[in-house]
Amino acid sequence: MSEPHSTYDTLRHFADSWGLVMLAATFLVLVLWPFRPGARSANQAAKTMIFKDDDDGQ
């Protein structure tokens, strides 16, 4: 007789297949997000944010 799959086996099978695909897709979205066409102004603002209150030592 075949034993029914346990919850652990079911979740492990999901993580080994679709879970890996979802993690890879999430990683790619997060890595490529700053390079989207409309992000230039946000990237520029983030790049110069640390100098906002800098008065060049005066």
LUMLUMDREN-2810 file (N, C-alpha, C; in Angstrom, 1 decimal):
<atoms>
<atom><aa>M</aa><ch>A</ch><at>N</at><xx>0.8</xx><yy>-1.2</yy><zz>0.0</zz></atom>
<atom><aa>M</aa><ch>A</ch><at>CA</at><xx>0.0</xx><yy>0.0</yy><zz>0.0</zz></atom>
<atom><aa>M</aa><ch>A</ch><at>C</at><xx>0.9</xx><yy>1.2</yy><zz>0.0</zz></atom>
<atom><aa>S</aa><ch>A</ch><at>N</at><xx>0.4</xx><yy>2.2</yy><zz>-0.7</zz></atom>
<atom><aa>S</aa><ch>A</ch><at>CA</at><xx>1.2</xx><yy>3.5</yy><zz>-0.7</zz></atom>
<atom><aa>S</aa><ch>A</ch><at>C</at><xx>0.7</xx><yy>4.4</yy><zz>0.4</zz></atom>
<atom><aa>E</aa><ch>A</ch><at>N</at><xx>1.7</xx><yy>5.0</yy><zz>1.0</zz></atom>
<atom><aa>E</aa><ch>A</ch><at>CA</at><xx>1.4</xx><yy>5.9</yy><zz>2.2</zz></atom>
<atom><aa>E</aa><ch>A</ch><at>C</at><xx>1.0</xx><yy>7.2</yy><zz>1.6</zz></atom>
<atom><aa>P</aa><ch>A</ch><at>N</at><xx>0.1</xx><yy>7.9</yy><zz>2.3</zz></atom>
<atom><aa>P</aa><ch>A</ch><at>CA</at><xx>-0.3</xx><yy>9.3</yy><zz>1.9</zz></atom>
<atom><aa>P</aa><ch>A</ch><at>C</at><xx>0.9</xx><yy>10.2</yy><zz>2.2</zz></atom>
<atom><aa>H</aa><ch>A</ch><at>N</at><xx>1.0</xx><yy>11.2</yy><zz>1.3</zz></atom>
<atom><aa>H</aa><ch>A</ch><at>CA</at><xx>2.1</xx><yy>12.2</yy><zz>1.5</zz></atom>
<atom><aa>H</aa><ch>A</ch><at>C</at><xx>1.8</xx><yy>13.0</yy><zz>2.7</zz></atom>
<atom><aa>S</aa><ch>A</ch><at>N</at><xx>2.9</xx><yy>13.3</yy><zz>3.5</zz></atom>
<atom><aa>S</aa><ch>A</ch><at>CA</at><xx>2.7</xx><yy>14.1</yy><zz>4.6</zz></atom>
<atom><aa>S</aa><ch>A</ch><at>C</at><xx>2.8</xx><yy>15.6</yy><zz>4.2</zz></atom>
<atom><aa>T</aa><ch>A</ch><at>N</at><xx>2.4</xx><yy>16.5</yy><zz>5.1</zz></atom>
<atom><aa>T</aa><ch>A</ch><at>CA</at><xx>2.5</xx><yy>17.9</yy><zz>4.8</zz></atom>
<atom><aa>T</aa><ch>A</ch><at>C</at><xx>3.9</xx><yy>18.3</yy><zz>4.5</zz></atom>
<atom><aa>Y</aa><ch>A</ch><at>N</at><xx>4.8</xx><yy>17.8</yy><zz>5.2</zz></atom>
<atom><aa>Y</aa><ch>A</ch><at>CA</at><xx>6.3</xx><yy>18.1</yy><zz>5.0</zz></atom>
<atom><aa>Y</aa><ch>A</ch><at>C</at><xx>6.7</xx><yy>17.8</yy><zz>3.6</zz></atom>
<atom><aa>D</aa><ch>A</ch><at>N</at><xx>6.3</xx><yy>16.6</yy><zz>3.1</zz></atom>
<atom><aa>D</aa><ch>A</ch><at>CA</at><xx>6.7</xx><yy>16.1</yy><zz>1.8</zz></atom>
<atom><aa>D</aa><ch>A</ch><at>C</at><xx>6.0</xx><yy>17.0</yy><zz>0.7</zz></atom>
<atom><aa>T</aa><ch>A</ch><at>N</at><xx>4.8</xx><yy>17.4</yy><zz>0.9</zz></atom>
<atom><aa>T</aa><ch>A</ch><at>CA</at><xx>4.1</xx><yy>18.3</yy><zz>0.0</zz></atom>
<atom><aa>T</aa><ch>A</ch><at>C</at><xx>4.7</xx><yy>19.6</yy><zz>-0.1</zz></atom>
<atom><aa>L</aa><ch>A</ch><at>N</at><xx>5.0</xx><yy>20.2</yy><zz>1.1</zz></atom>
<atom><aa>L</aa><ch>A</ch><at>CA</at><xx>5.7</xx><yy>21.5</yy><zz>1.1</zz></atom>
<atom><aa>L</aa><ch>A</ch><at>C</at><xx>7.1</xx><yy>21.5</yy><zz>0.5</zz></atom>
<atom><aa>R</aa><ch>A</ch><at>N</at><xx>7.8</xx><yy>20.4</yy><zz>0.8</zz></atom>
<atom><aa>R</aa><ch>A</ch><at>CA</at><xx>9.1</xx><yy>20.3</yy><zz>0.2</zz></atom>
<atom><aa>R</aa><ch>A</ch><at>C</at><xx>9.1</xx><yy>20.2</yy><zz>-1.3</zz></atom>
<atom><aa>H</aa><ch>A</ch><at>N</at><xx>8.2</xx><yy>19.4</yy><zz>-1.8</zz></atom>
<atom><aa>H</aa><ch>A</ch><at>CA</at><xx>8.1</xx><yy>19.3</yy><zz>-3.2</zz></atom>
<atom><aa>H</aa><ch>A</ch><at>C</at><xx>7.7</xx><yy>20.6</yy><zz>-3.9</zz></atom>
<atom><aa>F</aa><ch>A</ch><at>N</at><xx>6.8</xx><yy>21.4</yy><zz>-3.2</zz></atom>
<atom><aa>F</aa><ch>A</ch><at>CA</at><xx>6.5</xx><yy>22.7</yy><zz>-3.7</zz></atom>
<atom><aa>F</aa><ch>A</ch><at>C</at><xx>7.7</xx><yy>23.6</yy><zz>-3.7</zz></atom>
<atom><aa>A</aa><ch>A</ch><at>N</at><xx>8.5</xx><yy>23.6</yy><zz>-2.6</zz></atom>
<atom><aa>A</aa><ch>A</ch><at>CA</at><xx>9.6</xx><yy>24.5</yy><zz>-2.5</zz></atom>
<atom><aa>A</aa><ch>A</ch><at>C</at><xx>10.7</xx><yy>24.1</yy><zz>-3.5</zz></atom>
<atom><aa>D</aa><ch>A</ch><at>N</at><xx>10.8</xx><yy>22.8</yy><zz>-3.8</zz></atom>
<atom><aa>D</aa><ch>A</ch><at>CA</at><xx>11.8</xx><yy>22.4</yy><zz>-4.8</zz></atom>
<atom><aa>D</aa><ch>A</ch><at>C</at><xx>11.5</xx><yy>22.7</yy><zz>-6.2</zz></atom>
<atom><aa>S</aa><ch>A</ch><at>N</at><xx>10.2</xx><yy>23.0</yy><zz>-6.5</zz></atom>
<atom><aa>S</aa><ch>A</ch><at>CA</at><xx>9.8</xx><yy>23.3</yy><zz>-7.8</zz></atom>
<atom><aa>S</aa><ch>A</ch><at>C</at><xx>9.4</xx><yy>24.7</yy><zz>-8.0</zz></atom>
<atom><aa>W</aa><ch>A</ch><at>N</at><xx>8.1</xx><yy>25.0</yy><zz>-7.6</zz></atom>
<atom><aa>W</aa><ch>A</ch><at>CA</at><xx>7.6</xx><yy>26.3</yy><zz>-7.8</zz></atom>
<atom><aa>W</aa><ch>A</ch><at>C</at><xx>8.1</xx><yy>27.4</yy><zz>-6.9</zz></atom>
<atom><aa>G</aa><ch>A</ch><at>N</at><xx>8.5</xx><yy>26.9</yy><zz>-5.7</zz></atom>
<atom><aa>G</aa><ch>A</ch><at>CA</at><xx>9.1</xx><yy>27.9</yy><zz>-4.7</zz></atom>
<atom><aa>G</aa><ch>A</ch><at>C</at><xx>10.4</xx><yy>28.5</yy><zz>-5.3</zz></atom>
<atom><aa>L</aa><ch>A</ch><at>N</at><xx>11.2</xx><yy>27.6</yy><zz>-5.9</zz></atom>
<atom><aa>L</aa><ch>A</ch><at>CA</at><xx>12.5</xx><yy>28.1</yy><zz>-6.5</zz></atom>
<atom><aa>L</aa><ch>A</ch><at>C</at><xx>12.2</xx><yy>29.0</yy><zz>-7.7</zz></atom>
<atom><aa>V</aa><ch>A</ch><at>N</at><xx>11.2</xx><yy>28.7</yy><zz>-8.5</zz></atom>
<atom><aa>V</aa><ch>A</ch><at>CA</at><xx>10.9</xx><yy>29.6</yy><zz>-9.6</zz></atom>
<atom><aa>V</aa><ch>A</ch><at>C</at><xx>10.4</xx><yy>31.0</yy><zz>-9.1</zz></atom>
<atom><aa>M</aa><ch>A</ch><at>N</at><xx>9.6</xx><yy>31.0</yy><zz>-8.0</zz></atom>
<atom><aa>M</aa><ch>A</ch><at>CA</at><xx>9.1</xx><yy>32.2</yy><zz>-7.5</zz></atom>
<atom><aa>M</aa><ch>A</ch><at>C</at><xx>10.2</xx><yy>33.0</yy><zz>-6.8</zz></atom>
<atom><aa>L</aa><ch>A</ch><at>N</at><xx>11.1</xx><yy>32.4</yy><zz>-6.1</zz></atom>
<atom><aa>L</aa><ch>A</ch><at>CA</at><xx>12.3</xx><yy>33.1</yy><zz>-5.6</zz></atom>
<atom><aa>L</aa><ch>A</ch><at>C</at><xx>13.2</xx><yy>33.7</yy><zz>-6.6</zz></atom>
<atom><aa>A</aa><ch>A</ch><at>N</at><xx>13.4</xx><yy>32.9</yy><zz>-7.7</zz></atom>
<atom><aa>A</aa><ch>A</ch><at>CA</at><xx>14.2</xx><yy>33.4</yy><zz>-8.8</zz></atom>
<atom><aa>A</aa><ch>A</ch><at>C</at><xx>13.6</xx><yy>34.6</yy><zz>-9.5</zz></atom>
<atom><aa>A</aa><ch>A</ch><at>N</at><xx>12.3</xx><yy>34.6</yy><zz>-9.7</zz></atom>
<atom><aa>A</aa><ch>A</ch><at>CA</at><xx>11.5</xx><yy>35.7</yy><zz>-10.3</zz></atom>
<atom><aa>A</aa><ch>A</ch><at>C</at><xx>11.6</xx><yy>36.9</yy><zz>-9.4</zz></atom>
<atom><aa>T</aa><ch>A</ch><at>N</at><xx>11.4</xx><yy>36.7</yy><zz>-8.1</zz></atom>
<atom><aa>T</aa><ch>A</ch><at>CA</at><xx>11.5</xx><yy>37.9</yy><zz>-7.2</zz></atom>
<atom><aa>T</aa><ch>A</ch><at>C</at><xx>12.8</xx><yy>38.5</yy><zz>-7.2</zz></atom>
<atom><aa>F</aa><ch>A</ch><at>N</at><xx>13.9</xx><yy>37.7</yy><zz>-7.2</zz></atom>
<atom><aa>F</aa><ch>A</ch><at>CA</at><xx>15.2</xx><yy>38.2</yy><zz>-7.2</zz></atom>
<atom><aa>F</aa><ch>A</ch><at>C</at><xx>15.5</xx><yy>39.0</yy><zz>-8.5</zz></atom>
<atom><aa>L</aa><ch>A</ch><at>N</at><xx>15.1</xx><yy>38.5</yy><zz>-9.6</zz></atom>
<atom><aa>L</aa><ch>A</ch><at>CA</at><xx>15.3</xx><yy>39.2</yy><zz>-10.9</zz></atom>
<atom><aa>L</aa><ch>A</ch><at>C</at><xx>14.5</xx><yy>40.5</yy><zz>-10.9</zz></atom>
<atom><aa>V</aa><ch>A</ch><at>N</at><xx>13.3</xx><yy>40.6</yy><zz>-10.4</zz></atom>
<atom><aa>V</aa><ch>A</ch><at>CA</at><xx>12.5</xx><yy>41.8</yy><zz>-10.3</zz></atom>
<atom><aa>V</aa><ch>A</ch><at>C</at><xx>13.3</xx><yy>42.8</yy><zz>-9.4</zz></atom>
<atom><aa>L</aa><ch>A</ch><at>N</at><xx>13.7</xx><yy>42.4</yy><zz>-8.3</zz></atom>
<atom><aa>L</aa><ch>A</ch><at>CA</at><xx>14.4</xx><yy>43.3</yy><zz>-7.4</zz></atom>
<atom><aa>L</aa><ch>A</ch><at>C</at><xx>15.7</xx><yy>43.8</yy><zz>-7.9</zz></atom>
<atom><aa>V</aa><ch>A</ch><at>N</at><xx>16.4</xx><yy>43.0</yy><zz>-8.6</zz></atom>
<atom><aa>V</aa><ch>A</ch><at>CA</at><xx>17.7</xx><yy>43.4</yy><zz>-9.2</zz></atom>
<atom><aa>V</aa><ch>A</ch><at>C</at><xx>17.5</xx><yy>44.4</yy><zz>-10.4</zz></atom>
<atom><aa>L</aa><ch>A</ch><at>N</at><xx>16.5</xx><yy>44.1</yy><zz>-11.2</zz></atom>
<atom><aa>L</aa><ch>A</ch><at>CA</at><xx>16.3</xx><yy>44.9</yy><zz>-12.4</zz></atom>
<atom><aa>L</aa><ch>A</ch><at>C</at><xx>15.5</xx><yy>46.2</yy><zz>-12.1</zz></atom>
<atom><aa>W</aa><ch>A</ch><at>N</at><xx>14.8</xx><yy>46.3</yy><zz>-11.0</zz></atom>
<atom><aa>W</aa><ch>A</ch><at>CA</at><xx>13.9</xx><yy>47.4</yy><zz>-10.6</zz></atom>
<atom><aa>W</aa><ch>A</ch><at>C</at><xx>14.6</xx><yy>48.8</yy><zz>-10.8</zz></atom>
<atom><aa>P</aa><ch>A</ch><at>N</at><xx>15.8</xx><yy>49.0</yy><zz>-10.3</zz></atom>
<atom><aa>P</aa><ch>A</ch><at>CA</at><xx>16.4</xx><yy>50.3</yy><zz>-10.5</zz></atom>
<atom><aa>P</aa><ch>A</ch><at>C</at><xx>16.8</xx><yy>50.7</yy><zz>-11.9</zz></atom>
<atom><aa>F</aa><ch>A</ch><at>N</at><xx>16.8</xx><yy>49.7</yy><zz>-12.8</zz></atom>
<atom><aa>F</aa><ch>A</ch><at>CA</at><xx>17.1</xx><yy>50.0</yy><zz>-14.2</zz></atom>
<atom><aa>F</aa><ch>A</ch><at>C</at><xx>15.9</xx><yy>50.2</yy><zz>-15.1</zz></atom>
<atom><aa>R</aa><ch>A</ch><at>N</at><xx>14.7</xx><yy>50.3</yy><zz>-14.5</zz></atom>
<atom><aa>R</aa><ch>A</ch><at>CA</at><xx>13.5</xx><yy>50.5</yy><zz>-15.4</zz></atom>
<atom><aa>R</aa><ch>A</ch><at>C</at><xx>13.6</xx><yy>52.0</yy><zz>-15.9</zz></atom>
<atom><aa>P</aa><ch>A</ch><at>N</at><xx>12.9</xx><yy>52.2</yy><zz>-17.0</zz></atom>
<atom><aa>P</aa><ch>A</ch><at>CA</at><xx>13.0</xx><yy>53.5</yy><zz>-17.7</zz></atom>
<atom><aa>P</aa><ch>A</ch><at>C</at><xx>12.6</xx><yy>54.7</yy><zz>-16.8</zz></atom>
<atom><aa>G</aa><ch>A</ch><at>N</at><xx>11.6</xx><yy>54.6</yy><zz>-16.0</zz></atom>
<atom><aa>G</aa><ch>A</ch><at>CA</at><xx>11.1</xx><yy>55.8</yy><zz>-15.2</zz></atom>
<atom><aa>G</aa><ch>A</ch><at>C</at><xx>11.9</xx><yy>56.0</yy><zz>-13.9</zz></atom>
<atom><aa>A</aa><ch>A</ch><at>N</at><xx>13.0</xx><yy>55.2</yy><zz>-13.7</zz></atom>
<atom><aa>A</aa><ch>A</ch><at>CA</at><xx>13.6</xx><yy>55.3</yy><zz>-12.4</zz></atom>
<atom><aa>A</aa><ch>A</ch><at>C</at><xx>14.8</xx><yy>56.3</yy><zz>-12.3</zz></atom>
<atom><aa>R</aa><ch>A</ch><at>N</at><xx>15.1</xx><yy>57.0</yy><zz>-13.4</zz></atom>
<atom><aa>R</aa><ch>A</ch><at>CA</at><xx>16.2</xx><yy>57.9</yy><zz>-13.5</zz></atom>
<atom><aa>R</aa><ch>A</ch><at>C</at><xx>16.2</xx><yy>59.0</yy><zz>-12.4</zz></atom>
<atom><aa>S</aa><ch>A</ch><at>N</at><xx>15.0</xx><yy>59.6</yy><zz>-12.3</zz></atom>
<atom><aa>S</aa><ch>A</ch><at>CA</at><xx>15.0</xx><yy>60.7</yy><zz>-11.3</zz></atom>
<atom><aa>S</aa><ch>A</ch><at>C</at><xx>15.1</xx><yy>60.2</yy><zz>-9.9</zz></atom>
<atom><aa>A</aa><ch>A</ch><at>N</at><xx>14.4</xx><yy>59.1</yy><zz>-9.6</zz></atom>
<atom><aa>A</aa><ch>A</ch><at>CA</at><xx>14.5</xx><yy>58.5</yy><zz>-8.2</zz></atom>
<atom><aa>A</aa><ch>A</ch><at>C</at><xx>16.0</xx><yy>58.0</yy><zz>-7.9</zz></atom>
<atom><aa>N</aa><ch>A</ch><at>N</at><xx>16.7</xx><yy>57.5</yy><zz>-8.9</zz></atom>
<atom><aa>N</aa><ch>A</ch><at>CA</at><xx>18.0</xx><yy>57.1</yy><zz>-8.7</zz></atom>
<atom><aa>N</aa><ch>A</ch><at>C</at><xx>18.9</xx><yy>58.3</yy><zz>-8.5</zz></atom>
<atom><aa>Q</aa><ch>A</ch><at>N</at><xx>18.7</xx><yy>59.4</yy><zz>-9.2</zz></atom>
<atom><aa>Q</aa><ch>A</ch><at>CA</at><xx>19.5</xx><yy>60.6</yy><zz>-9.1</zz></atom>
<atom><aa>Q</aa><ch>A</ch><at>C</at><xx>19.2</xx><yy>61.2</yy><zz>-7.7</zz></atom>
<atom><aa>A</aa><ch>A</ch><at>N</at><xx>18.0</xx><yy>61.2</yy><zz>-7.2</zz></atom>
<atom><aa>A</aa><ch>A</ch><at>CA</at><xx>17.7</xx><yy>61.7</yy><zz>-5.9</zz></atom>
<atom><aa>A</aa><ch>A</ch><at>C</at><xx>18.4</xx><yy>60.9</yy><zz>-4.8</zz></atom>
<atom><aa>A</aa><ch>A</ch><at>N</at><xx>18.3</xx><yy>59.6</yy><zz>-4.9</zz></atom>
<atom><aa>A</aa><ch>A</ch><at>CA</at><xx>19.0</xx><yy>58.7</yy><zz>-4.0</zz></atom>
<atom><aa>A</aa><ch>A</ch><at>C</at><xx>20.5</xx><yy>58.9</yy><zz>-4.0</zz></atom>
<atom><aa>K</aa><ch>A</ch><at>N</at><xx>21.1</xx><yy>59.1</yy><zz>-5.2</zz></atom>
<atom><aa>K</aa><ch>A</ch><at>CA</at><xx>22.5</xx><yy>59.2</yy><zz>-5.3</zz></atom>
<atom><aa>K</aa><ch>A</ch><at>C</at><xx>23.0</xx><yy>60.5</yy><zz>-4.6</zz></atom>
<atom><aa>T</aa><ch>A</ch><at>N</at><xx>22.2</xx><yy>61.6</yy><zz>-4.6</zz></atom>
<atom><aa>T</aa><ch>A</ch><at>CA</at><xx>22.7</xx><yy>62.8</yy><zz>-4.0</zz></atom>
<atom><aa>T</aa><ch>A</ch><at>C</at><xx>22.1</xx><yy>63.1</yy><zz>-2.7</zz></atom>
<atom><aa>M</aa><ch>A</ch><at>N</at><xx>21.3</xx><yy>62.2</yy><zz>-2.1</zz></atom>
<atom><aa>M</aa><ch>A</ch><at>CA</at><xx>20.6</xx><yy>62.4</yy><zz>-0.9</zz></atom>
<atom><aa>M</aa><ch>A</ch><at>C</at><xx>21.5</xx><yy>62.7</yy><zz>0.3</zz></atom>
<atom><aa>I</aa><ch>A</ch><at>N</at><xx>22.7</xx><yy>62.1</yy><zz>0.4</zz></atom>
<atom><aa>I</aa><ch>A</ch><at>CA</at><xx>23.6</xx><yy>62.3</yy><zz>1.5</zz></atom>
<atom><aa>I</aa><ch>A</ch><at>C</at><xx>24.2</xx><yy>63.7</yy><zz>1.5</zz></atom>
<atom><aa>F</aa><ch>A</ch><at>N</at><xx>24.1</xx><yy>64.4</yy><zz>0.4</zz></atom>
<atom><aa>F</aa><ch>A</ch><at>CA</at><xx>24.7</xx><yy>65.7</yy><zz>0.3</zz></atom>
<atom><aa>F</aa><ch>A</ch><at>C</at><xx>23.7</xx><yy>66.8</yy><zz>0.5</zz></atom>
<atom><aa>K</aa><ch>A</ch><at>N</at><xx>22.4</xx><yy>66.5</yy><zz>0.8</zz></atom>
<atom><aa>K</aa><ch>A</ch><at>CA</at><xx>21.4</xx><yy>67.5</yy><zz>0.8</zz></atom>
<atom><aa>K</aa><ch>A</ch><at>C</at><xx>21.6</xx><yy>68.6</yy><zz>1.8</zz></atom>
<atom><aa>D</aa><ch>A</ch><at>N</at><xx>22.1</xx><yy>68.3</yy><zz>3.0</zz></atom>
<atom><aa>D</aa><ch>A</ch><at>CA</at><xx>22.3</xx><yy>69.3</yy><zz>4.0</zz></atom>
<atom><aa>D</aa><ch>A</ch><at>C</at><xx>23.8</xx><yy>69.7</yy><zz>4.2</zz></atom>
<atom><aa>D</aa><ch>A</ch><at>N</at><xx>24.6</xx><yy>69.3</yy><zz>3.2</zz></atom>
<atom><aa>D</aa><ch>A</ch><at>CA</at><xx>26.0</xx><yy>69.6</yy><zz>3.3</zz></atom>
<atom><aa>D</aa><ch>A</ch><at>C</at><xx>26.2</xx><yy>71.0</yy><zz>2.8</zz></atom>
<atom><aa>D</aa><ch>A</ch><at>N</at><xx>27.0</xx><yy>71.8</yy><zz>3.6</zz></atom>
<atom><aa>D</aa><ch>A</ch><at>CA</at><xx>27.2</xx><yy>73.2</yy><zz>3.2</zz></atom>
<atom><aa>D</aa><ch>A</ch><at>C</at><xx>28.7</xx><yy>73.5</yy><zz>3.0</zz></atom>
<atom><aa>D</aa><ch>A</ch><at>N</at><xx>29.4</xx><yy>72.4</yy><zz>2.6</zz></atom>
<atom><aa>D</aa><ch>A</ch><at>CA</at><xx>30.9</xx><yy>72.5</yy><zz>2.2</zz></atom>
<atom><aa>D</aa><ch>A</ch><at>C</at><xx>31.7</xx><yy>73.1</yy><zz>3.3</zz></atom>
<atom><aa>G</aa><ch>A</ch><at>N</at><xx>31.4</xx><yy>72.8</yy><zz>4.6</zz></atom>
<atom><aa>G</aa><ch>A</ch><at>CA</at><xx>32.2</xx><yy>73.2</yy><zz>5.7</zz></atom>
<atom><aa>G</aa><ch>A</ch><at>C</at><xx>32.1</xx><yy>74.6</yy><zz>6.1</zz></atom>
<atom><aa>Q</aa><ch>A</ch><at>N</at><xx>31.1</xx><yy>75.3</yy><zz>5.6</zz></atom>
<atom><aa>Q</aa><ch>A</ch><at>CA</at><xx>30.9</xx><yy>76.7</yy><zz>6.0</zz></atom>
<atom><aa>Q</aa><ch>A</ch><at>C</at><xx>29.9</xx><yy>76.8</yy><zz>7.1</zz></atom>
</atoms>
